[in-house]
Every structure is written in structure tokens, then in C-alpha cells.
């Protein structure tokens, strides 16, 4: 989770009390969003070609948390769940940094559906794909779906 999100130079910054996550915009390969209807939660899956950079804030406790994040996370992806009030500002920043991103209509999330001819996914959408590949291929590419 994050307390604030903002743009700084060519980075998307997600900041919490312990550390900053710096994401280089031109390293974003794919972004997929899914709705956890009927709750107001959304899962956001972001995949990168360059690792997320973690910067600790001052304090020994923050050093420990930053070390854990650096060693236990895959720095080439972020998979998180957000409530609608948390995700809306993040989506606006993604759109600002990636104008070609397709922002979903959060109010009509019940009707999200992706069908590529072979596979159908309800309540899930591709927001951005650098290679413009379909959802099933994105999920396969990142090990979230088998052939």
C-alpha cells in the first residue's frame, strides 16, 4: 500500500511511511486490473522491464523493512490490492505518464469482460501493454496462467 503517489521526473513514486518505490515509466511492460466485486477492491498487476527501486526513509526500522522488500519481492512486478479511493489517484498518474493507457470505468466494473476468442475473463482488463498483446498472453508471459 502507499500513503502518497506522485510523479517525479520520469518516475512514478509510491510512498509509504517506511520507503519509496520508484518505477521508471518507460520500464512498464504490462498493467492488468481486476475487480473484486461486490467489494470496492481492485487488484492491480504491473510488470516491468527494469526493477522497481526501493529507497528507505530515515531510521533503523525503515532500513530493516527496505532490506526485506529488496530481498523478498520480485522487483520486476507489483501485485497489490487497493480500495477504489486509493486506486483512483494512481490510475490518473498512470494515464498521465502513459497517455496510451486505457483506464477502466470503475463504476461499471461488474461488466468488465475480456474475451480473446479462446479465453474469457470476467471482471478483468488490460490497462496497458507495450507490445499490445491480449490478456491471456500477458498472463502466460508473466506466469499467471498456463498454456
C-alpha positions in Angstrom: 0.0 0.0 0.0 1.0 3.6 -0.3 0.3 6.8 1.6 1.0 9.0 -1.4 1.7 8.6 -5.1 3.1 11.2 -7.4 5.3 11.8 -10.5 8.9 12.9 -10.1 10.9 13.3 -13.3 10.3 10.1 -15.3 9.3 8.1 -12.2 6.0 7.0 -10.7 6.6 7.2 -6.9 4.6 5.1 -4.4 5.5 6.2 -0.9 4.6 4.8 2.5 6.0 5.7 6.0 8.9 3.2 5.5 10.1 3.6 1.9 9.6 5.0 -1.6 9.1 2.7 -4.6 10.4 4.3 -7.7 9.0 3.0 -11.0 10.5 4.2 -14.3 7.6 4.9 -16.7 9.4 3.6 -19.8 10.0 0.3 -18.0 6.3 -0.6 -17.7 5.6 -3.5 -19.9 2.0 -4.5 -18.9 -0.7 -3.4 -16.5 -3.7 -5.5 -15.7 -6.6 -4.6 -13.4 -9.3 -6.9 -11.9 -12.3 -6.1 -9.8 -13.2 -8.0 -6.7 -16.9 -7.4 -7.0 -19.0 -6.8 -4.8 -16.3 -5.2 -2.7 -14.7 -1.9 -3.7 -11.3 -3.6 -4.1 -9.2 -3.8 -7.2 -6.2 -5.9 -7.9 -3.5 -4.2 -9.9 -0.8 -6.2 -11.6 2.1 -4.1 -13.0 5.1 -5.7 -14.8 8.4 -4.0 -15.6 11.5 -4.5 -17.8 13.6 -2.7 -15.2 13.4 -3.3 -11.5 11.5 -1.1 -9.0 13.9 0.9 -7.0 13.4 1.0 -3.2 14.6 3.9 -1.2 14.4 3.7 2.6 13.4 6.6 4.7 15.5 7.6 7.8 15.5 5.3 10.8 16.8 1.8 11.6 13.3 0.2 11.4 12.9 1.6 7.9 16.3 0.0 6.9 15.0 -3.4 8.0 11.8 -3.0 6.1 13.6 -1.8 3.0 16.0 -4.8 3.2 13.1 -7.2 3.4 11.4 -5.6 0.4 14.6 -5.8 -1.6 15.1 -9.4 -0.8 11.6 -10.8 -0.7 9.9 -9.1 -3.6 10.2 -9.6 -7.3 11.5 -6.2 -8.3 10.1 -6.7 -11.9 6.4 -6.7 -10.8 3.9 -5.3 -8.3 0.8 -7.2 -7.5 -1.4 -5.4 -5.0 -5.0 -4.8 -3.9 -6.4 -1.3 -3.5 -9.7 0.2 -2.5 -11.3 2.5 -5.0 -10.3 5.7 -3.2 -6.7 4.5 -3.2 -6.5 3.4 -6.8 -8.2 6.4 -8.5 -5.3 8.8 -8.0 -2.8 6.1 -9.0 -4.8 5.4 -12.2 -4.7 9.2 -13.0 -0.9 9.2 -12.6 -0.6 6.1 -14.8 -2.6 7.9 -17.5 -0.5 11.0 -17.2 2.7 9.0 -17.6 1.3 6.6 -20.2 -1.2 8.5 -22.3 -2.0 5.4 -24.4 -3.2 3.5 -21.2 -6.8 2.5 -21.3 -8.3 3.5 -17.9 -11.2 1.4 -16.8 -14.6 2.7 -15.8 -14.6 1.8 -12.1 -18.3 2.4 -11.7 -19.1 -0.3 -14.3 -16.6 -2.9 -13.1 -19.4 -5.5 -12.9 -19.4 -5.5 -16.7 -15.7 -5.8 -17.3 -15.1 -8.8 -19.6 -12.1 -9.7 -21.8 -12.7 -12.3 -24.5 -9.8 -13.2 -26.9 -11.7 -15.9 -28.8 -10.1 -18.8 -26.7 -10.4 -17.4 -23.2 -12.9 -15.3 -21.4 -12.1 -13.3 -18.3 -14.8 -11.6 -16.2 -14.0 -8.6 -14.1 -10.5 -8.3 -15.6 -9.0 -5.9 -18.1 -5.7 -4.9 -19.7 -4.9 -1.3 -19.0 -1.7 -1.2 -20.9 0.6 -3.5 -22.9 3.7 -2.2 -24.5 3.6 -5.0 -27.1 -0.2 -4.7 -27.4 -0.8 -8.4 -26.6 -4.1 -9.9 -25.4 -4.8 -10.6 -21.7 -4.3 -14.3 -21.9 -0.8 -13.8 -23.4 0.1 -11.3 -20.8 -0.9 -13.7 -18.0 1.1 -16.5 -19.7 4.1 -14.2 -20.2 4.2 -13.4 -16.5 3.5 -16.9 -15.2 0.0 -16.3 -14.0 -1.7 -18.7 -16.5 -0.6 -22.0 -18.1 -0.9 -22.9 -21.7 
